[in-house]
């Protein structure tokens, strides 16, 4: 893209603002060198990265870029064999650590919050070098000083240094406290000259004071003397400092060698970190501009919805609605000066450049922009005295350059086409240029003052008129672009409003041709109709928004009602389940206690009493649960009438039985060897009796029908005796009612407690005729086989 055109459309100001949102110098370099891309898929990828960064920044804020700096120069020095200083090594370690933090930050967002695949891929490519980080941080502190613990030798040298300095200071302090010495001193202080400890001695006492003179004051009245008593001690310190420097150099060389092993990885990390920082900067710029993600195409179509120039104040700029490339490929904009024509041109061009650079555009959702191979613009007055170019010449020079470079996939923006010369010739030349560009297939937006171009746009297919709205009442432009409405001359109306005599205005109107007057009247009529239609549209839009708000309100209320209903229902069901579970636990505990009592005391507890006790305890369940079951039973029982001899299902016992006789709505039911009185809503007809009346004896013979769902064996291994007795009782009832002649109870061998308890229970059970241990092939002593009556 031509740098001059980018400057004309103020694109560098956008990159400058973008650079201000970067967190690192690496990202700033990318922002400052940003340029539009002319390949559709590449632009879509850039926009997707920006969209992902926008989502990530909204969810978790900016990535932690602290500590990341440009270390390329340091890495280059280490590559060519140079030794890095502590500050450079510290930068490498902090950048490596910063890259690791950024990687983790992006990965967490991608995995736990919102999918950002392209950013996550960039972050995943950042390699981690914890070993290098630790090695540098162990040797170099935050102030870029080599730490004592960098090596045992350095720690030893610095201990000796501190000890030697302490001894020297003690020696000097003894001297300056001496009364005989104090009178020779200018000040009773200890200072340094060239890394050697000295004291300030008056000039006149030089001969009385032994030692080495290292410096003197500007007046010469004070000499800085190293007393002879500490010369050897100072020499020792100098040797230690030299050793310290040698040891530090060794440490730095070692760390430099370690860093040089990771040069390629670190350089690649810098590229990834720069791209991530750049993406977050684009996202923050989009947020600042209240931008949106545009839909992109490469078929020359653009549609801006309330697009705004990004460099103008949002509360002052008038939004732009424009469509180009579908029904028409050229727009001719007419209107007065300062009406906003040039701003409209720049807005279309600049937003296109921003979208092609992967930036959000300040427009409403649903805006579409095109990826052009180039955008050409001739905007503004570029006359040059030095080059002897007039306004017309400078415009024409630019246009010639554009015509020689443009293609059918280009966007051409021309401001004040044909201006600066004779109106007749200028309008003819403008029409010819427009026709040439239109015939090539380029998209074009041009502004002009010539009325001849209105007729050209009206008669030429694929070209449409547009104008900048002007408010006659206030004599000021509204800066709104009206596509489809040609601009009209407001000179007479403005002159009349300003007080020009009517006779002069009428005389002027007489000088205008009849055809021109008809065109102006037609445009005025169009403008009046447009204003009426605009008012109706705004009214309809307001009603639509009101209805949508009302619908959203009702939908929100309905959803709240549904949520409350579901919560109440779930709460009620949970309470019911807890109540039922509690009742059943109590019931089972009571029955278990009864059976345990029977086993301990050897008493014979009648099974029908246990079943009756269980039924009464089941009735303690919540009314909601019982009603639900009873209601189902009633609904199913309504079509059939229960009578003696019918087979029924008793809900409270979950067992089948035969009706012996009826007592109103209640019935006496034969359940195995037991008879029970059952309410009508606690039973359901399973099978009607073939005879109208049957004796109880005949009903008993019908009960011995085989139920295929009942198993012939019961596995009790792993259960305690109480649970096993309850299971055996239920199992024998079901087997007896299903007509089984023989069943097997698997209790295992073990200690024999379970087998003994079960067999004692079988001896007293009314359904059991006899029992035995299993034979070979049946399980042996681990199985008891019971024969039923």
DAWOCOR-V705520 format. One record per backbone hydrogen bond with DSSP energy under -1.0 kcal/mol. NH is the residue of the N-H (numbers start at 1). CO is the residue of the C=O. Records with the same first field share a line. If there is no record, write none. Layout:
BEGIN
NH=CO, CO
END
This chain:
BEGIN
6=2
7=3
8=4
9=5
10=7
11=6
15=11
16=12
17=13
18=14
19=15
20=16
21=18
22=19
28=24
29=25
30=26
31=27
32=28
33=29
34=31
37=356
43=39
44=40
45=41
46=42
47=43
48=44
49=45
50=46
51=47
52=48
53=49
54=50
55=51
56=52
57=53
58=54
59=55
60=56
61=57
65=63
68=65
75=71
76=72
77=73
78=74
79=75
80=76
82=77
89=85
90=86
91=87
92=88
93=89
94=90
95=91
96=92
97=93
98=94
99=95
100=96
101=97
102=98
103=99
104=100
105=101
106=102
107=103
108=104
109=105
110=106
111=107
112=108
113=109
114=109
120=116
121=117
122=118
123=119
124=120
125=121
126=123
133=129
134=130
135=131
136=132
137=133
138=134
140=136
141=145
144=141
147=139
150=147
155=151
156=152
157=153
158=154
159=155
160=156
161=157
162=158
163=159
164=160
165=161
166=162
167=163
168=164
169=165
170=166
171=167
172=168
173=169
174=170
175=171
176=172
177=173
182=178
183=179
184=181
185=182
186=200
189=187
191=198
193=196
198=191
199=225
201=223
202=184
203=221
205=202
206=203
212=226
214=224
217=222
223=201
224=215
225=199
226=212
230=227
234=230
235=231
236=232
237=233
238=234
239=235
240=236
241=237
242=238
243=239
244=240
245=241
246=242
247=243
248=244
249=245
250=246
251=247
252=248
253=249
254=250
255=251
256=252
257=253
258=254
259=255
260=256
262=259
266=262
267=263
268=264
269=265
270=266
271=267
272=268
273=269
274=270
275=271
276=272
277=273
278=274
279=275
280=276
281=277
282=278
283=279
284=280
285=281
286=282
287=283
288=284
289=285
291=286
292=361
295=367
297=369
302=324
303=368
304=322
307=320
308=362
312=309
316=313
317=313
320=307
322=304
324=302
325=328
329=462
330=462
331=444
332=464
333=446
334=466
339=336
344=340
345=341
346=342
347=343
348=344
349=345
350=346
351=347
352=348
353=349
354=350
355=351
356=352
358=355
359=354
361=292
363=361
364=305
367=364
368=303
369=295
371=297
373=409
376=411
378=413
384=389
388=385
389=384
394=390
395=391
396=392
397=393
398=394
399=395
400=396
401=397
402=398
403=399
404=400
405=402
406=402
410=407
411=374
412=443
413=376
414=445
415=378
417=447
419=416
426=422
427=423
428=424
429=425
430=426
431=427
432=428
433=429
434=430
435=431
436=432
437=433
438=434
439=435
440=436
442=437
443=410
444=329
445=412
446=331
447=414
448=333
455=451
456=452
457=453
458=454
459=455
460=456
463=460
464=330
466=332
467=482
468=334
469=480
471=476
475=471
476=471
478=469
482=467
484=465
485=482
494=490
495=491
496=492
497=493
498=494
500=495
505=501
506=502
507=503
508=504
509=505
510=506
512=509
517=513
518=514
519=515
520=516
521=517
522=518
523=519
524=520
525=521
526=522
527=523
528=524
529=525
530=526
531=527
532=528
533=529
534=530
535=531
536=532
537=533
538=534
539=535
540=536
541=537
542=538
543=539
544=540
545=541
546=542
547=543
548=544
549=545
550=546
551=547
552=548
553=549
554=550
555=551
556=552
557=553
558=554
559=555
560=556
561=557
562=558
563=559
564=560
565=561
566=562
567=563
568=564
569=565
570=566
571=567
572=568
573=569
574=570
575=571
576=572
577=573
578=574
579=575
580=576
581=577
582=578
583=579
584=580
585=581
586=582
587=583
588=584
589=585
590=586
591=587
592=588
593=589
594=590
595=591
596=592
597=593
598=594
599=595
600=596
601=597
602=598
610=606
611=607
612=608
613=609
614=610
615=611
616=612
617=613
618=614
619=615
620=617
621=618
626=622
627=623
628=624
629=625
630=626
631=627
632=628
633=629
634=630
635=631
636=632
637=633
638=634
645=659
646=643
647=687
648=657
649=684
650=655
651=682
654=650
655=650
657=648
658=670
659=646
660=668
661=668
663=666
666=663
667=678
668=661
669=676
670=658
671=674
674=671
676=669
678=667
682=679
683=680
684=649
686=647
687=647
699=695
700=696
701=697
702=698
703=699
705=703
710=707
714=744
716=746
719=716
724=720
725=721
726=722
727=723
728=724
729=725
730=726
731=727
732=728
733=729
734=730
735=731
736=732
737=733
738=734
739=736
740=735
743=786
744=712
745=784
746=714
747=782
748=782
756=752
757=753
758=754
759=755
760=756
761=757
762=758
763=759
769=787
770=787
772=785
774=780, 783
778=775
780=775
782=779
783=780
784=745
785=772
786=743
787=770
788=741
789=767
END
